[in-house]
Amino acid sequence: MAEKVFKTDKLTFLSYGLLVVAYALFFGLLFARTGGFSFKSAILLLFILPVLAYFFFLSKKKVVISDKGIKVFGLTGRKEFSWEDILEVSLSPGRKYFIFIGDKNGELAVIDDSTENFKELLREIGKRISRDKLPENYESLIENYRRSYTSPVLILVASAVLFFVILKSL
C-alpha cells in the first residue's frame, strides 16, 4: 500500500490564514495611527506571533500512515511508531476529538480532528492495530464522530471583527 498523508483540513487552515491577515492589517493600521515603529508598537506586534506561529504549525502538520507504521508531525515534533511498537490507542470524544497513540518507549503522539478526513484516519489506524490496543467502543466512536465547527467559526468571527474595526478606522 502507498502511504496515506493527512494534513490540516482546509477550513481550519483557511480560517487561521484569514486571522493572520486580519491581525497583520490591524497592527499595520495601529502602526500607521501611532506614527510608525515605537517600543509600544513593538510590544503590540508580539501579539501576532502566537497566531503566526500556530498558522505555520498548521501548514506543516501531517500524519503519514504506511504498512510499516504511523508518522505524526505535530506540535511536539515528529513522532514515528511502527505498528508493532504501539501499546495503546485511545480516542477522546467530545466537542473536539483527539487520538492518543502511546508506544513501548513511553512516547506519545496526539492527533486532533482538525486533520483532514479524520474519520478515514481513524479507520486506517483501526485496520492496523490489534483490537486489544484499541478502546472497546472504537468502532462506535468512529461511527458517532461528527466534526465540530466551533473553533473555525470562532476564528472566522474574530477575523470578521478585526476586519470591521479596520474598515471603521479608515
MDTraj code that builds the backbone (N, CA, C; nanometers):
import mdtraj as md
import numpy as np

residues = "MET ALA GLU LYS VAL PHE LYS THR ASP LYS LEU THR PHE LEU SER TYR GLY LEU LEU VAL VAL ALA TYR ALA LEU PHE PHE GLY LEU LEU PHE ALA ARG THR GLY GLY PHE SER PHE LYS SER ALA ILE LEU LEU LEU PHE ILE LEU PRO VAL LEU ALA TYR PHE PHE PHE LEU SER LYS LYS LYS VAL VAL ILE SER ASP LYS GLY ILE LYS VAL PHE GLY LEU THR GLY ARG LYS GLU PHE SER TRP GLU ASP ILE LEU GLU VAL SER LEU SER PRO GLY ARG LYS TYR PHE ILE PHE ILE GLY ASP LYS ASN GLY GLU LEU ALA VAL ILE ASP ASP SER THR GLU ASN PHE LYS GLU LEU LEU ARG GLU ILE GLY LYS ARG ILE SER ARG ASP LYS LEU PRO GLU ASN TYR GLU SER LEU ILE GLU ASN TYR ARG ARG SER TYR THR SER PRO VAL LEU ILE LEU VAL ALA SER ALA VAL LEU PHE PHE VAL ILE LEU LYS SER LEU".split()
xyz = np.array([
    [0.0829, -0.1180, 0.0000],
    [0.0000, 0.0000, 0.0000],
    [0.0877, 0.1250, 0.0000],
    [0.0469, 0.2227, -0.0762],
    [0.1161, 0.3504, -0.0760],
    [0.0847, 0.4242, 0.0535],
    [0.1703, 0.5152, 0.0881],
    [0.1466, 0.5959, 0.2078],
    [0.0215, 0.6812, 0.1922],
    [-0.0480, 0.6990, 0.3022],
    [-0.1623, 0.7900, 0.3051],
    [-0.1216, 0.9083, 0.3918],
    [-0.1395, 1.0285, 0.3384],
    [-0.0992, 1.1500, 0.4079],
    [-0.2243, 1.2302, 0.4437],
    [-0.2319, 1.2699, 0.5691],
    [-0.3429, 1.3500, 0.6191],
    [-0.2847, 1.4813, 0.6720],
    [-0.3328, 1.5942, 0.6194],
    [-0.2843, 1.7252, 0.6623],
    [-0.3961, 1.8006, 0.7338],
    [-0.3694, 1.9241, 0.7682],
    [-0.4711, 2.0088, 0.8312],
    [-0.5865, 2.0284, 0.7336],
    [-0.7094, 2.0191, 0.7843],
    [-0.8229, 2.0377, 0.6947],
    [-0.8285, 2.1828, 0.6456],
    [-0.8864, 2.2001, 0.5290],
    [-0.8853, 2.3299, 0.4610],
    [-0.9566, 2.4391, 0.5399],
    [-1.0687, 2.4074, 0.6038],
    [-1.1423, 2.5086, 0.6788],
    [-1.0585, 2.5648, 0.7936],
    [-0.9934, 2.4783, 0.8687],
    [-0.9078, 2.5233, 0.9788],
    [-0.7924, 2.6062, 0.9257],
    [-0.7278, 2.5576, 0.8201],
    [-0.6128, 2.6270, 0.7627],
    [-0.6525, 2.7649, 0.7097],
    [-0.7631, 2.7715, 0.6360],
    [-0.8071, 2.8989, 0.5797],
    [-0.8541, 2.9961, 0.6879],
    [-0.9209, 2.9457, 0.7908],
    [-0.9681, 3.0359, 0.8964],
    [-0.8499, 3.0986, 0.9707],
    [-0.7466, 3.0197, 1.0000],
    [-0.6284, 3.0762, 1.0653],
    [-0.5516, 3.1677, 0.9697],
    [-0.5491, 3.1347, 0.8414],
    [-0.4850, 3.2229, 0.7433],
    [-0.5537, 3.3579, 0.7382],
    [-0.6852, 3.3566, 0.7405],
    [-0.7619, 3.4814, 0.7413],
    [-0.7348, 3.5604, 0.8693],
    [-0.7233, 3.4907, 0.9818],
    [-0.6935, 3.5579, 1.1080],
    [-0.5552, 3.6234, 1.1037],
    [-0.4583, 3.5562, 1.0446],
    [-0.3236, 3.6140, 1.0322],
    [-0.3286, 3.7413, 0.9481],
    [-0.4019, 3.7377, 0.8373],
    [-0.4151, 3.8563, 0.7520],
    [-0.4848, 3.9684, 0.8284],
    [-0.5923, 3.9355, 0.8995],
    [-0.6652, 4.0373, 0.9763],
    [-0.5760, 4.0999, 1.0833],
    [-0.5022, 4.0170, 1.1569],
    [-0.4094, 4.0693, 1.2575],
    [-0.3033, 4.1581, 1.1933],
    [-0.2468, 4.1131, 1.0834],
    [-0.1419, 4.1915, 1.0168],
    [-0.1955, 4.3280, 0.9737],
    [-0.3135, 4.3298, 0.9156],
    [-0.3737, 4.4580, 0.8748],
    [-0.4065, 4.5448, 0.9963],
    [-0.4592, 4.4825, 1.1015],
    [-0.4935, 4.5563, 1.2228],
    [-0.3691, 4.6216, 1.2840],
    [-0.2621, 4.5445, 1.2979],
    [-0.1403, 4.6008, 1.3560],
    [-0.0731, 4.6994, 1.2609],
    [-0.0868, 4.6763, 1.1304],
    [-0.0383, 4.7753, 1.0336],
    [-0.1109, 4.9076, 1.0497],
    [-0.2403, 4.9017, 1.0701],
    [-0.3204, 5.0220, 1.0932],
    [-0.2785, 5.0905, 1.2232],
    [-0.2533, 5.0107, 1.3269],
    [-0.2071, 5.0684, 1.4534],
    [-0.0730, 5.1395, 1.4360],
    [0.0175, 5.0767, 1.3611],
    [0.1476, 5.1405, 1.3352],
    [0.1294, 5.2733, 1.2631],
    [0.0428, 5.2726, 1.1635],
    [0.0188, 5.3950, 1.0872],
    [-0.0425, 5.5036, 1.1755],
    [-0.1336, 5.4659, 1.2625],
    [-0.2011, 5.5630, 1.3504],
    [-0.1099, 5.6156, 1.4604],
    [-0.0156, 5.5345, 1.5053],
    [0.0730, 5.5780, 1.6141],
    [0.1997, 5.6437, 1.5629],
    [0.2084, 5.6626, 1.4327],
    [0.3239, 5.7342, 1.3785],
    [0.4437, 5.6466, 1.3471],
    [0.4241, 5.5178, 1.3347],
    [0.5335, 5.4284, 1.2959],
    [0.5806, 5.3404, 1.4090],
    [0.7016, 5.2948, 1.3962],
    [0.7573, 5.1962, 1.4878],
    [0.8006, 5.2627, 1.6183],
    [0.7558, 5.2051, 1.7298],
    [0.7954, 5.2522, 1.8626],
    [0.8034, 5.1313, 1.9544],
    [0.8451, 5.1549, 2.0750],
    [0.8525, 5.0458, 2.1714],
    [0.7136, 4.9867, 2.1966],
    [0.6127, 5.0720, 2.2119],
    [0.4753, 5.0241, 2.2361],
    [0.4223, 4.9451, 2.1171],
    [0.4524, 4.9926, 1.9962],
    [0.4045, 4.9190, 1.8793],
    [0.4768, 4.7854, 1.8655],
    [0.6022, 4.7802, 1.9053],
    [0.6763, 4.6535, 1.9021],
    [0.6154, 4.5537, 2.0000],
    [0.5737, 4.6019, 2.1157],
    [0.5084, 4.5145, 2.2143],
    [0.3765, 4.4618, 2.1569],
    [0.2998, 4.5503, 2.0925],
    [0.1739, 4.5071, 2.0311],
    [0.1976, 4.4027, 1.9220],
    [0.3070, 4.4186, 1.8503],
    [0.3395, 4.3244, 1.7431],
    [0.3609, 4.1832, 1.7969],
    [0.4034, 4.1730, 1.9212],
    [0.4247, 4.0413, 1.9813],
    [0.2958, 3.9595, 1.9889],
    [0.1791, 4.0288, 1.9882],
    [0.0518, 3.9576, 1.9952],
    [0.0224, 3.8762, 1.8694],
    [0.0822, 3.9141, 1.7583],
    [0.0570, 3.8393, 1.6343],
    [0.1444, 3.7139, 1.6258],
    [0.2542, 3.7116, 1.6991],
    [0.3476, 3.5989, 1.6880],
    [0.2860, 3.4630, 1.7210],
    [0.2079, 3.4482, 1.8283],
    [0.1484, 3.3158, 1.8537],
    [0.0531, 3.2712, 1.7423],
    [-0.0238, 3.3651, 1.6888],
    [-0.1171, 3.3312, 1.5803],
    [-0.0386, 3.2909, 1.4560],
    [0.0655, 3.3659, 1.4250],
    [0.1505, 3.3353, 1.3098],
    [0.2217, 3.2008, 1.3285],
    [0.2704, 3.1766, 1.4485],
    [0.3394, 3.0500, 1.4771],
    [0.2431, 2.9319, 1.4623],
    [0.1194, 2.9466, 1.5120],
    [0.0229, 2.8377, 1.5006],
    [-0.0161, 2.8143, 1.3547],
    [-0.0294, 2.9216, 1.2782],
    [-0.0590, 2.9083, 1.1358],
    [0.0550, 2.8335, 1.0650],
    [0.1792, 2.8666, 1.0999],
    [0.2941, 2.7965, 1.0425],
    [0.2898, 2.6489, 1.0806],
    [0.2561, 2.6203, 1.2073],
    [0.2433, 2.4822, 1.2517],
    [0.1378, 2.4078, 1.1702],
    [0.0220, 2.4721, 1.1476],
    [-0.0846, 2.4080, 1.0710],
    [-0.0405, 2.3754, 0.9287],
    [0.0477, 2.4582, 0.8731],
    [0.0959, 2.4324, 0.7368],
    [0.1907, 2.3132, 0.7323],
    [0.2535, 2.2817, 0.8440],
    [0.3496, 2.1705, 0.8496],
    [0.2910, 2.0420, 0.9073],
    [0.1790, 2.0533, 0.9771],
    [0.1197, 1.9383, 1.0463],
    [0.0748, 1.8323, 0.9460],
    [0.1092, 1.7068, 0.9749],
    [0.0588, 1.5978, 0.8919],
    [0.0754, 1.4646, 0.9641],
    [-0.0032, 1.3688, 0.9173],
    [0.0024, 1.2317, 0.9670],
    [0.0214, 1.1436, 0.8442],
    [0.1209, 1.0555, 0.8505],
    [0.1500, 0.9657, 0.7384],
    [0.1322, 0.8220, 0.7869],
    [0.0469, 0.7488, 0.7171],
    [0.0220, 0.6083, 0.7511],
    [0.0749, 0.5215, 0.6376],
    [0.1513, 0.4201, 0.6760],
    [0.2027, 0.3242, 0.5783],
    [0.1898, 0.1849, 0.6376],
    [0.2323, 0.0859, 0.5616],
    [0.2291, -0.0507, 0.6126],
    [0.3237, -0.0695, 0.7303],
    [0.4293, 0.0102, 0.7368],
    [0.5282, -0.0009, 0.8444],
    [0.4806, 0.0608, 0.9755],
    [0.4086, 0.1726, 0.9652],
    [0.3672, 0.2409, 1.0875],
    [0.3037, 0.3752, 1.0598],
    [0.3109, 0.4597, 1.1605],
    [0.2486, 0.5918, 1.1527],
    [0.3512, 0.6975, 1.1926],
    [0.3527, 0.8067, 1.1187],
    [0.4384, 0.9215, 1.1488],
    [0.3462, 1.0395, 1.1764],
    [0.3733, 1.1083, 1.2862],
    [0.2929, 1.2239, 1.3242],
    [0.3861, 1.3441, 1.3346],
    [0.3589, 1.4446, 1.2541],
    [0.4336, 1.5694, 1.2593],
    [0.3418, 1.6712, 1.3257],
    [0.3644, 1.6970, 1.4544],
    [0.2730, 1.7822, 1.5288],
    [0.3442, 1.8850, 1.6136],
    [0.2705, 1.9423, 1.7076],
    [0.3241, 2.0460, 1.7951],
    [0.4426, 1.9976, 1.8770],
    [0.4423, 1.8718, 1.9122],
    [0.5506, 1.8182, 1.9948],
    [0.6637, 1.7600, 1.9106],
    [0.6670, 1.7942, 1.7849],
    [0.7722, 1.7451, 1.6969],
    [0.7270, 1.6254, 1.6159],
    [0.8240, 1.5545, 1.5644],
    [0.7968, 1.4388, 1.4789],
    [0.8040, 1.3117, 1.5622],
    [0.6993, 1.2329, 1.5538],
    [0.6947, 1.1039, 1.6230],
    [0.6711, 0.9970, 1.5178],
    [0.7416, 0.8880, 1.5313],
    [0.7273, 0.7778, 1.4365],
    [0.7133, 0.6478, 1.5143],
    [0.6072, 0.5738, 1.4846],
    [0.5795, 0.4488, 1.5544],
    [0.5592, 0.3372, 1.4535],
    [0.6224, 0.2229, 1.4773],
    [0.5880, 0.1052, 1.3978],
    [0.4609, 0.0475, 1.4602],
    [0.3824, -0.0211, 1.3810],
    [0.2556, -0.0744, 1.4309],
    [0.2789, -0.1701, 1.5477],
    [0.3892, -0.2448, 1.5445],
    [0.4176, -0.3422, 1.6500],
    [0.4548, -0.2754, 1.7819],
    [0.5135, -0.1545, 1.7757],
    [0.5587, -0.0863, 1.8970],
    [0.4491, -0.0094, 1.9695],
    [0.3344, 0.0043, 1.9063],
    [0.2258, 0.0795, 1.9690],
    [0.1625, -0.0048, 2.0787],
    [0.1568, 0.0528, 2.1991],
    [0.0954, -0.0168, 2.3126],
    [-0.0535, 0.0091, 2.3215],
    [-0.0916, 0.1337, 2.2923],
    [-0.2322, 0.1689, 2.3107],
    [-0.2687, 0.2878, 2.2223],
    [-0.3913, 0.2829, 2.1735],
    [-0.4510, 0.3953, 2.1026],
    [-0.5781, 0.4299, 2.1768],
    [-0.5899, 0.5546, 2.2167],
    [-0.7152, 0.5956, 2.2811],
    [-0.7749, 0.7117, 2.2036],
    [-0.9033, 0.7216, 2.2131],
    [-0.9777, 0.8234, 2.1396],
    [-1.0606, 0.9005, 2.2403],
    [-1.0422, 1.0312, 2.2407],
    [-1.1141, 1.1166, 2.3336],
    [-1.2230, 1.1926, 2.2590],
    [-1.3470, 1.1470, 2.2715],
    [-1.4557, 1.2167, 2.2030],
    [-1.5010, 1.3383, 2.2825],
    [-1.5714, 1.4225, 2.2176],
    [-1.6248, 1.5433, 2.2801],
    [-1.6468, 1.6470, 2.1723],
    [-1.6439, 1.7722, 2.2125],
    [-1.6605, 1.8783, 2.1136],
    [-1.5480, 1.8699, 2.0097],
    [-1.4300, 1.8356, 2.0554],
    [-1.3157, 1.8142, 1.9670],
    [-1.2615, 1.6745, 1.9980],
    [-1.2358, 1.5976, 1.8949],
    [-1.1829, 1.4621, 1.9126],
    [-1.0303, 1.4642, 1.9117],
    [-0.9710, 1.3770, 1.9917],
    [-0.8264, 1.3603, 1.9946],
    [-0.7942, 1.2115, 1.9905],
    [-0.6886, 1.1760, 1.9169],
    [-0.6343, 1.0398, 1.9174],
    [-0.5035, 1.0473, 1.9946],
    [-0.4851, 0.9594, 2.0904],
    [-0.3599, 0.9488, 2.1647],
    [-0.2971, 0.8154, 2.1295],
    [-0.1724, 0.8186, 2.0856],
    [-0.1009, 0.6972, 2.0478],
    [0.0226, 0.6859, 2.1363],
    [0.0301, 0.5784, 2.2127],
    [0.1442, 0.5559, 2.3014],
    [0.2213, 0.4326, 2.2601],
    [0.3528, 0.4391, 2.2724],
    [0.4342, 0.3231, 2.2340],
    [0.5088, 0.2646, 2.3532],
    [0.5865, 0.1604, 2.3266],
    [0.6589, 0.0868, 2.4305],
    [0.7653, 0.1712, 2.5001],
    [0.8125, 0.2758, 2.4334],
    [0.9179, 0.3615, 2.4904],
    [0.8620, 0.4796, 2.5695],
    [0.7310, 0.4837, 2.5854],
    [0.6703, 0.5935, 2.6599],
    [0.6450, 0.7183, 2.5773],
    [0.6690, 0.7108, 2.4476],
    [0.6414, 0.8241, 2.3597],
    [0.4912, 0.8356, 2.3386],
    [0.4449, 0.9581, 2.3202],
    [0.3028, 0.9824, 2.2989],
    [0.2855, 1.0808, 2.1840],
    [0.1946, 1.0491, 2.0943],
    [0.1583, 1.1398, 1.9854],
    [0.0107, 1.1721, 1.9987],
    [-0.0233, 1.2956, 1.9679],
    [-0.1617, 1.3409, 1.9760],
    [-0.2025, 1.3948, 1.8398],
    [-0.3190, 1.3512, 1.7936],
    [-0.3733, 1.3978, 1.6659],
    [-0.5136, 1.4500, 1.6947],
    [-0.5428, 1.5720, 1.6490],
    [-0.6766, 1.6264, 1.6721],
    [-0.7589, 1.6202, 1.5446],
    [-0.8874, 1.6494, 1.5591],
    [-0.9771, 1.6332, 1.4449],
    [-0.9758, 1.7500, 1.3472],
    [-0.8793, 1.8401, 1.3600],
    [-0.8619, 1.9402, 1.2547],
    [-0.7775, 1.8810, 1.1413],
    [-0.7528, 1.7514, 1.1491],
    [-0.6827, 1.6787, 1.0442],
    [-0.7852, 1.6363, 0.9397],
    [-0.7515, 1.6598, 0.8127],
    [-0.8457, 1.6264, 0.7051],
    [-0.8809, 1.4778, 0.7070],
    [-1.0022, 1.4473, 0.6653],
    [-1.0507, 1.3094, 0.6571],
    [-1.0246, 1.2318, 0.7863],
    [-1.0599, 1.2948, 0.8970],
    [-1.0316, 1.2388, 1.0282],
    [-1.0947, 1.1007, 1.0473],
    [-1.2165, 1.0838, 0.9988],
    [-1.2847, 0.9548, 1.0122],
    [-1.2082, 0.8453, 0.9361],
    [-1.1594, 0.8793, 0.8176],
    [-1.0792, 0.7842, 0.7403],
    [-0.9495, 0.7515, 0.8141],
    [-0.8891, 0.8512, 0.8746],
    [-0.7671, 0.8300, 0.9535],
    [-0.7948, 0.7334, 1.0685],
    [-0.9057, 0.7526, 1.1371],
    [-0.9428, 0.6616, 1.2458],
    [-0.9590, 0.5185, 1.1952],
    [-1.0233, 0.5045, 1.0798],
    [-1.0430, 0.3705, 1.0231],
    [-0.9098, 0.3061, 0.9846],
    [-0.8207, 0.3844, 0.9259],
    [-0.6885, 0.3315, 0.8863],
    [-0.6106, 0.2829, 1.0078],
    [-0.6156, 0.3579, 1.1150],
    [-0.5473, 0.3153, 1.2381],
    [-0.6122, 0.1879, 1.2907],
    [-0.7450, 0.1841, 1.2906],
    [-0.8173, 0.0658, 1.3391],
    [-0.7872, -0.0603, 1.2609],
    [-0.7584, -0.0476, 1.1314],
    [-0.7255, -0.1641, 1.0475],
    [-0.5894, -0.2237, 1.0832],
    [-0.5000, -0.1401, 1.1336],
    [-0.3610, -0.1826, 1.1511],
    [-0.3225, -0.2159, 1.2955],
    [-0.4093, -0.1867, 1.3874],
    [-0.3815, -0.2096, 1.5292],
    [-0.4673, -0.3266, 1.5771],
    [-0.4088, -0.4126, 1.6583],
    [-0.4877, -0.5236, 1.7115],
    [-0.5948, -0.4692, 1.8063],
    [-0.7057, -0.5378, 1.8106],
    [-0.8237, -0.4938, 1.8874],
    [-0.7931, -0.4694, 2.0349],
    [-0.6995, -0.5445, 2.0925],
    [-0.6707, -0.5281, 2.2348],
    [-0.5992, -0.3965, 2.2663],
    [-0.5495, -0.3276, 2.1646],
    [-0.4820, -0.1986, 2.1844],
    [-0.5750, -0.0802, 2.1582],
    [-0.6979, -0.1096, 2.1192],
    [-0.7974, -0.0065, 2.0901],
    [-0.9040, -0.0040, 2.1995],
    [-0.9717, 0.1088, 2.2170],
    [-1.0843, 0.1099, 2.3118],
    [-1.1926, 0.0120, 2.2672],
    [-1.2655, -0.0421, 2.3607],
    [-1.3716, -0.1391, 2.3293],
    [-1.4741, -0.0817, 2.2328],
    [-1.5036, 0.0450, 2.2489],
    [-1.6078, 0.1087, 2.1687],
    [-1.5508, 0.1886, 2.0500],
    [-1.4352, 0.1487, 2.0009],
    [-1.3663, 0.2234, 1.8949],
    [-1.4535, 0.2405, 1.7704],
    [-1.5134, 0.1326, 1.7236],
    [-1.5983, 0.1402, 1.6031],
    [-1.7182, 0.2314, 1.6263],
    [-1.7764, 0.2226, 1.7434],
    [-1.8898, 0.3081, 1.7768],
    [-1.8489, 0.4551, 1.7803],
    [-1.7309, 0.4833, 1.8364],
    [-1.6811, 0.6209, 1.8402],
    [-1.6588, 0.6754, 1.6991],
    [-1.6081, 0.5907, 1.6106],
    [-1.5876, 0.6335, 1.4714],
    [-1.7213, 0.6647, 1.4060],
    [-1.8170, 0.5760, 1.4225],
    [-1.9474, 0.5960, 1.3587],
    [-2.0203, 0.7185, 1.4126],
    [-2.0012, 0.7487, 1.5401],
    [-2.0688, 0.8633, 1.6009],
    [-1.9915, 0.9943, 1.5859],
    [-1.8745, 0.9889, 1.5263],
    [-1.7927, 1.1093, 1.5115],
    [-1.8615, 1.2124, 1.4225],
    [-1.8666, 1.3333, 1.4703],
    [-1.9147, 1.4477, 1.3940],
    [-1.8163, 1.5611, 1.4153],
    [-1.7676, 1.6165, 1.3079],
    [-1.6702, 1.7259, 1.3151],
    [-1.7346, 1.8466, 1.3805],
    [-1.6646, 1.9056, 1.4754],
    [-1.7116, 2.0282, 1.5387],
    [-1.6569, 2.1472, 1.4592],
    [-1.7434, 2.2392, 1.4300],
    [-1.7028, 2.3589, 1.3557],
    [-1.6926, 2.4805, 1.4466],
    [-1.6988, 2.4601, 1.5771],
    [-1.6951, 2.5710, 1.6719],
    [-1.5652, 2.6506, 1.6613],
    [-1.4529, 2.5825, 1.6626],
    [-1.3236, 2.6520, 1.6595],
    [-1.3046, 2.7340, 1.5311],
    [-1.3236, 2.6745, 1.4119],
    [-1.3074, 2.7569, 1.2912],
    [-1.4070, 2.8722, 1.2837],
    [-1.5293, 2.8499, 1.3314],
    [-1.6291, 2.9575, 1.3279],
    [-1.5868, 3.0717, 1.4212],
    [-1.5374, 3.0382, 1.5399],
    [-1.4904, 3.1422, 1.6318],
    [-1.3725, 3.2198, 1.5721],
    [-1.2839, 3.1493, 1.5045],
    [-1.1699, 3.2151, 1.4393],
    [-1.2204, 3.3078, 1.3289],
    [-1.3180, 3.2627, 1.2513],
    [-1.3742, 3.3464, 1.1441],
    [-1.4469, 3.4682, 1.2015],
    [-1.5163, 3.4519, 1.3128],
    [-1.5829, 3.5655, 1.3771],
    [-1.4788, 3.6665, 1.4264],
    [-1.3718, 3.6167, 1.4883],
    [-1.2649, 3.7068, 1.5342],
    [-1.2043, 3.7831, 1.4164],
    [-1.1840, 3.7137, 1.3049],
    [-1.1311, 3.7792, 1.1844],
    [-1.2279, 3.8848, 1.1340],
    [-1.3559, 3.8527, 1.1321],
    [-1.4578, 3.9475, 1.0853],
    [-1.4615, 4.0715, 1.1743],
    [-1.4492, 4.0523, 1.3045],
    [-1.4474, 4.1663, 1.3973],
    [-1.3263, 4.2546, 1.3683],
    [-1.2112, 4.1939, 1.3498],
    [-1.0911, 4.2722, 1.3184],
    [-1.1071, 4.3478, 1.1868],
    [-1.1615, 4.2817, 1.0843],
    [-1.1837, 4.3498, 0.9559],
    [-1.2834, 4.4647, 0.9717],
    [-1.3863, 4.4455, 1.0539],
    [-1.4836, 4.5504, 1.0791],
    [-1.4176, 4.6716, 1.1445],
    [-1.3340, 4.6455, 1.2453],
    [-1.2617, 4.7531, 1.3135],
    [-1.1688, 4.8267, 1.2160],
    [-1.1037, 4.7504, 1.1305],
    [-1.0136, 4.8117, 1.0316],
    [-1.0929, 4.9009, 0.9372],
    [-1.2048, 4.8496, 0.8839],
    [-1.2861, 4.9280, 0.7917],
    [-1.3433, 5.0535, 0.8574],
    [-1.3860, 5.0427, 0.9816],
    [-1.4403, 5.1581, 1.0534],
    [-1.3328, 5.2616, 1.0839],
    [-1.2075, 5.2176, 1.0907],
    [-1.0984, 5.3079, 1.1241],
    [-1.0400, 5.3793, 1.0033],
    [-1.0760, 5.3376, 0.8840],
    [-1.0212, 5.4004, 0.7627],
    [-1.0898, 5.5307, 0.7310],
])
top = md.Topology()
chain = top.add_chain()
for i, resn in enumerate(residues, 1):
    res = top.add_residue(resn, chain, resSeq=i)
    for name in ("N", "CA", "C"):
        top.add_atom(name, md.element.get_by_symbol(name[0]), res)
traj = md.Trajectory(xyz[None], top)
